[in-house]
């Protein structure tokens, strides 16, 4: 069995999860960590170990791809605005790719990646770890088999407060474009919380490796932080099969609240976050409870090893470009749904300083978003005085 040679682009930040996985477990998966890419590798906590093992680190993806050593799979953990061009560069060099979420910043980028992948005849996986989790795969099998009945509506709520240090960690956080003009559209929907929007579309996909696609999107987008884009979103999307999805996410709530999900089907309601553990459960109308198991955090690397196996066995990846494109289409349409990002009025915004970092808090937002989640309604529909409803738009078709 030939080893799969793997390079990691982006050794600091989220990339350390790929680095640690490869340093710890590559041999048992018949893989080899053969190269790293980072213009500032000193930010990588494992740099000394990488150097001790003689693994070369290149300053750019171009330099690594031009080197004579064979690379089978490039793991991209680089900034989201570079995903499209770096996926295409890797494919053109003859490599398979696993790219961290989100897919990119626009539907056109998704189409470009699909064309490049098909021309290269290589695999591209997108690193939404929940899609690779056994719990998700088991639930999706039951959905496709009809065990839970027809989908009615799905809702997800995430409250993850973020401070000025979060937005100051790089030169593109919270921006529409970076300093070089690359489209970013950084936001809760297209970064920290992208997993959970994608997850709803993925569960409703007509096949195990696919997602449902959005047919319409209505958004309300707000900001309290000193950023270009938004830090709070309420999005209602209807899929092409007529299922309504409600997505609520904010970085300016008072309290932290990890994702809670309520997926209503004809025969069962599927809940996540209703208990202290990380398990996904279905509660059937007759009283039966099905525990599908835990959904993993970002450090979980099942997605990497699943992609390695797919390359070796020449199988389709569990979450590829088409599956990930629903989140991209919905996110992009949400930006088009509003004429401009609405600014929370100053009378409801509190500025708090803690550990030399400012944090903005919107009074009453925690309770309002909980009501939205519970009642399946948008802030404007609940009469929030600062709320501004967007318009319904039809997302661009990607697939």
KOLMAR-705763 format. One record per residue (C-alpha): residue number from 0; residue in one letter; chain; x, y, z. Coordinates in nm, 2 decimals. Example, Ala and Ser with C-alpha at 12.3 -4.5 7.8 and 13.67 -1.06 7.14 Angstrom:
- 0:A:A:1.23:-0.45:0.78
- 1:S:A:1.37:-0.11:0.71
END
This chain:
- 0:X:A:0.00:0.00:0.00
- 1:X:A:0.16:0.32:-0.12
- 2:X:A:0.18:0.61:0.13
- 3:X:A:-0.02:0.93:0.05
- 4:X:A:0.22:1.22:0.07
- 5:X:A:0.06:1.53:0.23
- 6:X:A:0.16:1.89:0.25
- 7:X:A:0.00:2.15:0.48
- 8:X:A:-0.05:2.51:0.37
- 9:X:A:-0.10:2.74:0.67
- 10:X:A:0.09:2.60:0.97
- 11:X:A:-0.03:2.86:1.22
- 12:X:A:-0.39:2.91:1.33
- 13:X:A:-0.62:2.63:1.24
- 14:X:A:-0.35:2.46:1.04
- 15:X:A:-0.19:2.33:1.37
- 16:X:A:-0.47:2.07:1.38
- 17:X:A:-0.36:1.92:1.05
- 18:X:A:0.00:1.94:1.16
- 19:X:A:-0.06:1.77:1.49
- 20:X:A:-0.26:1.49:1.33
- 21:X:A:0.01:1.42:1.07
- 22:X:A:0.29:1.43:1.32
- 23:X:A:0.10:1.19:1.55
- 24:X:A:-0.09:0.96:1.33
- 25:X:A:0.03:0.97:0.96
- 26:X:A:0.20:0.63:0.96
- 27:X:A:-0.11:0.44:1.09
- 28:X:A:-0.31:0.59:0.80
- 29:X:A:-0.04:0.51:0.54
- 30:X:A:0.04:0.87:0.49
- 31:X:A:0.35:1.09:0.52
- 32:X:A:0.38:1.46:0.62
- 33:X:A:0.62:1.57:0.35
- 34:X:A:0.60:1.96:0.34
- 35:X:A:0.47:2.27:0.50
- 36:X:A:0.38:2.61:0.36
- 37:X:A:0.38:2.93:0.56
- 38:X:A:0.53:3.28:0.50
- 39:X:A:0.57:3.31:0.88
- 40:X:A:0.63:2.96:1.01
- 41:X:A:0.75:3.08:1.35
- 42:X:A:0.38:3.11:1.44
- 43:X:A:0.35:2.73:1.43
- 44:X:A:0.37:2.58:1.78
- 45:X:A:0.51:2.26:1.63
- 46:X:A:0.78:2.42:1.41
- 47:X:A:1.06:2.27:1.62
- 48:X:A:0.93:1.92:1.57
- 49:X:A:0.87:1.97:1.20
- 50:X:A:1.23:2.09:1.16
- 51:X:A:1.36:1.80:1.38
- 52:X:A:1.19:1.55:1.14
- 53:X:A:1.35:1.72:0.84
- 54:X:A:1.02:1.82:0.69
- 55:X:A:1.08:2.12:0.46
- 56:X:A:0.88:2.44:0.50
- 57:X:A:0.83:2.66:0.20
- 58:X:A:0.74:3.03:0.21
- 59:X:A:0.47:3.00:-0.06
- 60:X:A:0.24:2.74:-0.21
- 61:X:A:0.40:2.81:-0.55
- 62:X:A:0.75:2.72:-0.41
- 63:X:A:0.63:2.40:-0.26
- 64:X:A:0.44:2.29:-0.57
- 65:X:A:0.76:2.36:-0.78
- 66:X:A:0.98:2.14:-0.56
- 67:X:A:1.07:1.80:-0.70
- 68:X:A:0.93:1.60:-0.41
- 69:X:A:0.59:1.42:-0.48
- 70:X:A:0.29:1.56:-0.31
- 71:X:A:-0.04:1.37:-0.35
- 72:X:A:-0.27:1.58:-0.12
- 73:X:A:-0.25:1.95:-0.02
- 74:X:A:-0.43:2.04:0.30
- 75:X:A:-0.52:2.41:0.28
- 76:X:A:-0.57:2.59:0.61
- 77:X:A:-0.49:2.93:0.46
- 78:X:A:-0.72:3.24:0.48
- 79:X:A:-1.06:3.20:0.32
- 80:X:A:-1.00:3.46:0.05
- 81:X:A:-0.71:3.24:-0.08
- 82:X:A:-0.90:2.92:-0.10
- 83:X:A:-1.02:2.95:-0.46
- 84:X:A:-0.68:3.03:-0.62
- 85:X:A:-0.49:2.79:-0.40
- 86:X:A:-0.73:2.50:-0.47
- 87:X:A:-0.69:2.57:-0.84
- 88:X:A:-0.31:2.60:-0.81
- 89:X:A:-0.29:2.27:-0.63
- 90:X:A:-0.51:2.09:-0.88
- 91:X:A:-0.31:2.23:-1.17
- 92:X:A:0.00:2.09:-1.01
- 93:X:A:-0.16:1.74:-1.01
- 94:X:A:-0.25:1.73:-0.64
- 95:X:A:-0.57:1.63:-0.46
- 96:X:A:-0.70:1.89:-0.21
- 97:X:A:-0.87:1.91:0.13
- 98:X:A:-0.96:2.27:0.18
- 99:X:A:-1.07:2.41:0.52
- 100:X:A:-1.42:2.57:0.54
- 101:X:A:-1.57:2.78:0.41
- 102:X:A:-1.55:2.69:0.04
- 103:X:A:-1.48:3.05:-0.06
- 104:X:A:-1.64:3.39:-0.10
- 105:X:A:-1.87:3.36:-0.40
- 106:X:A:-2.06:3.12:-0.63
- 107:X:A:-1.83:3.21:-0.91
- 108:X:A:-1.53:3.08:-0.71
- 109:X:A:-1.72:2.76:-0.65
- 110:X:A:-1.77:2.72:-1.02
- 111:X:A:-1.41:2.79:-1.10
- 112:X:A:-1.30:2.52:-0.85
- 113:X:A:-1.54:2.27:-1.00
- 114:X:A:-1.40:2.33:-1.35
- 115:X:A:-1.04:2.30:-1.23
- 116:X:A:-1.12:1.98:-1.03
- 117:X:A:-1.29:1.82:-1.33
- 118:X:A:-1.00:1.91:-1.57
- 119:X:A:-0.74:1.77:-1.33
- 120:X:A:-0.95:1.46:-1.25
- 121:X:A:-0.86:1.49:-0.88
- 122:X:A:-1.05:1.50:-0.56
- 123:X:A:-1.14:1.81:-0.36
- 124:X:A:-1.28:1.78:0.00
- 125:X:A:-1.41:2.07:0.20
- 126:X:A:-1.33:2.04:0.57
- 127:X:A:-1.67:2.07:0.74
- 128:X:A:-1.59:1.81:1.01
- 129:X:A:-1.95:1.75:1.10
- 130:X:A:-2.02:1.61:0.75
- 131:X:A:-1.75:1.35:0.80
- 132:X:A:-1.87:1.25:1.15
- 133:X:A:-2.03:0.90:1.19
- 134:X:A:-2.32:1.06:1.38
- 135:X:A:-2.40:1.28:1.07
- 136:X:A:-2.36:0.99:0.83
- 137:X:A:-2.59:0.77:1.04
- 138:X:A:-2.86:1.04:1.07
- 139:X:A:-2.84:1.12:0.70
- 140:X:A:-2.88:0.75:0.61
- 141:X:A:-3.20:0.75:0.82
- 142:X:A:-3.33:1.06:0.65
- 143:X:A:-3.27:0.92:0.31
- 144:X:A:-3.43:0.59:0.41
- 145:X:A:-3.74:0.78:0.52
- 146:X:A:-3.72:0.67:0.89
- 147:X:A:-3.77:1.02:1.02
- 148:X:A:-4.02:1.12:0.76
- 149:X:A:-4.03:1.42:0.53
- 150:X:A:-3.85:1.74:0.65
- 151:X:A:-4.06:2.02:0.77
- 152:X:A:-3.83:2.30:0.89
- 153:X:A:-3.48:2.33:1.04
- 154:X:A:-3.34:2.59:1.28
- 155:X:A:-3.00:2.66:1.43
- 156:X:A:-2.88:2.92:1.68
- 157:X:A:-2.52:3.01:1.78
- 158:X:A:-2.41:3.29:2.02
- 159:X:A:-2.03:3.32:2.02
- 160:X:A:-1.92:3.66:2.16
- 161:X:A:-1.60:3.79:2.00
- 162:X:A:-1.38:4.08:2.11
- 163:X:A:-1.15:4.33:1.93
- 164:X:A:-0.86:4.08:1.96
- 165:X:A:-1.06:3.84:1.74
- 166:X:A:-1.11:4.10:1.48
- 167:X:A:-0.75:4.23:1.51
- 168:X:A:-0.59:3.88:1.47
- 169:X:A:-0.52:3.94:1.10
- 170:X:A:-0.58:4.21:0.83
- 171:X:A:-0.90:4.06:0.68
- 172:X:A:-1.13:3.96:0.98
- 173:X:A:-1.47:4.13:0.95
- 174:X:A:-1.38:4.27:0.61
- 175:X:A:-1.55:4.27:0.27
- 176:X:A:-1.22:4.26:0.08
- 177:X:A:-0.86:4.23:0.20
- 178:X:A:-0.59:4.48:0.13
- 179:X:A:-0.51:4.32:-0.21
- 180:X:A:-0.87:4.33:-0.33
- 181:X:A:-0.95:3.97:-0.27
- 182:X:A:-1.32:3.91:-0.19
- 183:X:A:-1.35:3.80:0.17
- 184:X:A:-1.70:3.86:0.31
- 185:X:A:-1.58:3.75:0.65
- 186:X:A:-1.87:3.71:0.89
- 187:X:A:-2.02:3.46:1.14
- 188:X:A:-2.20:3.30:0.84
- 189:X:A:-1.88:3.27:0.63
- 190:X:A:-1.63:3.18:0.90
- 191:X:A:-1.68:3.08:1.26
- 192:X:A:-2.04:2.96:1.22
- 193:X:A:-2.03:2.84:0.86
- 194:X:A:-2.03:2.48:0.97
- 195:X:A:-2.38:2.50:1.11
- 196:X:A:-2.54:2.66:0.81
- 197:X:A:-2.38:2.40:0.59
- 198:X:A:-2.49:2.12:0.82
- 199:X:A:-2.86:2.19:0.76
- 200:X:A:-2.82:2.19:0.38
- 201:X:A:-2.60:1.88:0.40
- 202:X:A:-2.85:1.67:0.60
- 203:X:A:-3.12:1.75:0.34
- 204:X:A:-2.91:1.65:0.04
- 205:X:A:-3.06:1.39:-0.20
- 206:X:A:-2.75:1.17:-0.17
- 207:X:A:-2.49:1.09:0.10
- 208:X:A:-2.23:1.32:-0.06
- 209:X:A:-2.46:1.60:-0.15
- 210:X:A:-2.65:1.90:-0.01
- 211:X:A:-2.98:2.05:-0.07
- 212:X:A:-2.96:2.38:-0.25
- 213:X:A:-3.12:2.72:-0.16
- 214:X:A:-3.40:2.85:-0.38
- 215:X:A:-3.46:3.17:-0.19
- 216:X:A:-3.29:3.37:0.09
- 217:X:A:-3.41:3.64:0.32
- 218:X:A:-3.16:3.80:0.55
- 219:X:A:-3.12:4.06:0.83
- 220:X:A:-2.76:4.16:0.88
- 221:X:A:-2.64:4.38:1.17
- 222:X:A:-2.32:4.50:1.33
- 223:X:A:-2.21:4.65:1.66
- 224:X:A:-1.84:4.59:1.62
- 225:X:A:-1.60:4.83:1.45
- 226:X:A:-1.59:4.62:1.13
- 227:X:A:-1.69:4.65:0.76
- 228:X:A:-1.92:4.35:0.74
- 229:X:A:-2.17:4.21:1.00
- 230:X:A:-2.14:4.04:1.33
- 231:X:A:-2.50:3.93:1.37
- 232:X:A:-2.72:3.74:1.11
- 233:X:A:-3.07:3.61:1.08
- 234:X:A:-3.13:3.42:0.76
- 235:X:A:-3.43:3.23:0.63
- 236:X:A:-3.37:3.01:0.33
- 237:X:A:-3.61:2.78:0.14
- 238:X:A:-3.45:2.49:-0.04
- 239:X:A:-3.54:2.38:-0.39
- 240:X:A:-3.76:2.12:-0.24
- 241:X:A:-3.95:2.37:-0.03
- 242:X:A:-3.80:2.31:0.32
- 243:X:A:-3.75:2.62:0.53
- 244:X:A:-3.42:2.67:0.72
- 245:X:A:-3.36:2.94:0.99
- 246:X:A:-3.01:3.03:1.08
- 247:X:A:-2.92:3.27:1.36
- 248:X:A:-2.57:3.37:1.46
- 249:X:A:-2.41:3.65:1.66
- 250:X:A:-2.07:3.76:1.79
- 251:X:A:-2.22:4.04:2.01
- 252:X:A:-2.45:3.86:2.26
- 253:X:A:-2.39:3.89:2.63
- 254:X:A:-2.34:3.52:2.69
- 255:X:A:-2.17:3.24:2.50
- 256:X:A:-2.40:2.97:2.37
- 257:X:A:-2.28:2.68:2.17
- 258:X:A:-2.49:2.57:1.87
- 259:X:A:-2.84:2.45:1.93
- 260:X:A:-3.02:2.28:1.65
- 261:X:A:-3.39:2.18:1.61
- 262:X:A:-3.47:1.98:1.29
- 263:X:A:-3.83:1.90:1.26
- 264:X:A:-3.93:1.61:1.05
- 265:X:A:-4.27:1.43:1.00
- 266:X:A:-4.19:1.14:1.23
- 267:X:A:-3.92:1.29:1.46
- 268:X:A:-3.76:1.60:1.59
- 269:X:A:-3.38:1.60:1.58
- 270:X:A:-3.20:1.80:1.85
- 271:X:A:-2.85:1.90:1.91
- 272:X:A:-2.73:2.11:2.21
- 273:X:A:-3.04:2.02:2.42
- 274:X:A:-2.82:1.83:2.67
- 275:X:A:-2.48:1.89:2.82
- 276:X:A:-2.31:1.65:2.58
- 277:X:A:-2.24:1.70:2.21
- 278:X:A:-2.47:1.42:2.09
- 279:X:A:-2.72:1.44:1.80
- 280:X:A:-3.05:1.27:1.89
- 281:X:A:-3.38:1.20:1.72
- 282:X:A:-3.69:1.21:1.93
- 283:X:A:-3.97:1.01:1.76
- 284:X:A:-4.34:1.07:1.79
- 285:X:A:-4.39:0.73:1.96
- 286:X:A:-4.14:0.81:2.24
- 287:X:A:-3.83:0.63:2.09
- 288:X:A:-3.50:0.82:2.11
- 289:X:A:-3.22:0.75:1.87
- 290:X:A:-2.87:0.87:1.99
- 291:X:A:-2.66:0.91:1.68
- 292:X:A:-2.34:1.00:1.88
- 293:X:A:-2.12:1.30:1.92
- 294:X:A:-2.05:1.57:1.67
- 295:X:A:-1.68:1.67:1.68
- 296:X:A:-1.49:1.99:1.73
- 297:X:A:-1.24:2.15:1.49
- 298:X:A:-0.95:1.95:1.61
- 299:X:A:-1.11:1.62:1.49
- 300:X:A:-0.93:1.50:1.17
- 301:X:A:-1.17:1.23:1.05
- 302:X:A:-1.21:1.45:0.75
- 303:X:A:-0.84:1.42:0.67
- 304:X:A:-0.82:1.05:0.70
- 305:X:A:-1.15:1.00:0.52
- 306:X:A:-1.01:1.20:0.23
- 307:X:A:-0.69:0.99:0.23
- 308:X:A:-0.90:0.68:0.21
- 309:X:A:-1.10:0.82:-0.07
- 310:X:A:-0.79:0.90:-0.27
- 311:X:A:-0.65:0.55:-0.22
- 312:X:A:-0.98:0.38:-0.30
- 313:X:A:-1.07:0.62:-0.58
- 314:X:A:-1.40:0.70:-0.41
- 315:X:A:-1.61:1.02:-0.39
- 316:X:A:-1.53:1.24:-0.09
- 317:X:A:-1.81:1.27:0.17
- 318:X:A:-1.81:1.65:0.15
- 319:X:A:-1.69:1.80:-0.18
- 320:X:A:-1.73:2.13:-0.36
- 321:X:A:-2.09:2.07:-0.47
- 322:X:A:-2.19:1.98:-0.11
- 323:X:A:-2.02:2.28:0.04
- 324:X:A:-2.15:2.52:-0.23
- 325:X:A:-2.50:2.55:-0.07
- 326:X:A:-2.35:2.74:0.22
- 327:X:A:-2.16:2.97:-0.02
- 328:X:A:-2.47:3.04:-0.23
- 329:X:A:-2.68:3.11:0.08
- 330:X:A:-2.42:3.33:0.24
- 331:X:A:-2.36:3.53:-0.08
- 332:X:A:-2.73:3.58:-0.14
- 333:X:A:-2.77:3.70:0.22
- 334:X:A:-2.53:3.98:0.14
- 335:X:A:-2.75:4.07:-0.16
- 336:X:A:-3.07:4.05:0.05
- 337:X:A:-2.99:4.38:0.24
- 338:X:A:-2.91:4.72:0.08
- 339:X:A:-2.65:4.77:0.35
- 340:X:A:-2.54:4.63:0.69
- 341:X:A:-2.77:4.77:0.96
- 342:X:A:-2.59:4.93:1.25
- 343:X:A:-2.73:4.86:1.60
- 344:X:A:-2.84:5.19:1.75
- 345:X:A:-2.60:5.32:2.01
- 346:X:A:-2.86:5.31:2.29
- 347:X:A:-2.87:4.93:2.28
- 348:X:A:-2.49:4.88:2.25
- 349:X:A:-2.26:4.84:2.55
- 350:X:A:-1.88:4.85:2.51
- 351:X:A:-1.70:4.64:2.77
- 352:X:A:-1.32:4.62:2.82
- 353:X:A:-1.17:4.30:2.95
- 354:X:A:-0.80:4.19:2.94
- 355:X:A:-0.72:4.49:2.73
- 356:X:A:-0.97:4.40:2.47
- 357:X:A:-1.30:4.57:2.38
- 358:X:A:-1.62:4.37:2.33
- 359:X:A:-1.95:4.50:2.21
- 360:X:A:-2.27:4.37:2.36
- 361:X:A:-2.62:4.43:2.23
- 362:X:A:-2.88:4.46:2.51
- 363:X:A:-3.15:4.20:2.49
- 364:X:A:-3.01:4.02:2.19
- 365:X:A:-2.96:3.69:2.36
- 366:X:A:-3.33:3.67:2.45
- 367:X:A:-3.45:3.80:2.11
- 368:X:A:-3.25:3.54:1.92
- 369:X:A:-3.38:3.27:2.15
- 370:X:A:-3.73:3.38:2.07
- 371:X:A:-3.65:3.38:1.70
- 372:X:A:-3.52:3.02:1.73
- 373:X:A:-3.81:2.90:1.94
- 374:X:A:-4.08:3.07:1.72
- 375:X:A:-3.90:3.02:1.39
- 376:X:A:-3.92:3.39:1.31
- 377:X:A:-3.69:3.68:1.22
- 378:X:A:-3.61:3.98:1.44
- 379:X:A:-3.82:4.21:1.22
- 380:X:A:-4.11:3.97:1.24
- 381:X:A:-4.09:3.99:1.62
- 382:X:A:-4.10:4.37:1.61
- 383:X:A:-3.75:4.44:1.73
- 384:X:A:-3.73:4.83:1.72
- 385:X:A:-3.39:4.82:1.55
- 386:X:A:-3.47:4.55:1.30
- 387:X:A:-3.46:4.60:0.92
- 388:X:A:-3.59:4.32:0.70
- 389:X:A:-3.41:4.25:0.38
- 390:X:A:-3.56:4.13:0.05
- 391:X:A:-3.61:3.78:-0.07
- 392:X:A:-3.35:3.69:-0.33
- 393:X:A:-3.28:3.39:-0.55
- 394:X:A:-2.93:3.26:-0.50
- 395:X:A:-2.70:3.20:-0.79
- 396:X:A:-2.71:2.84:-0.91
- 397:X:A:-2.37:2.66:-0.87
- 398:X:A:-2.46:2.30:-0.95
END
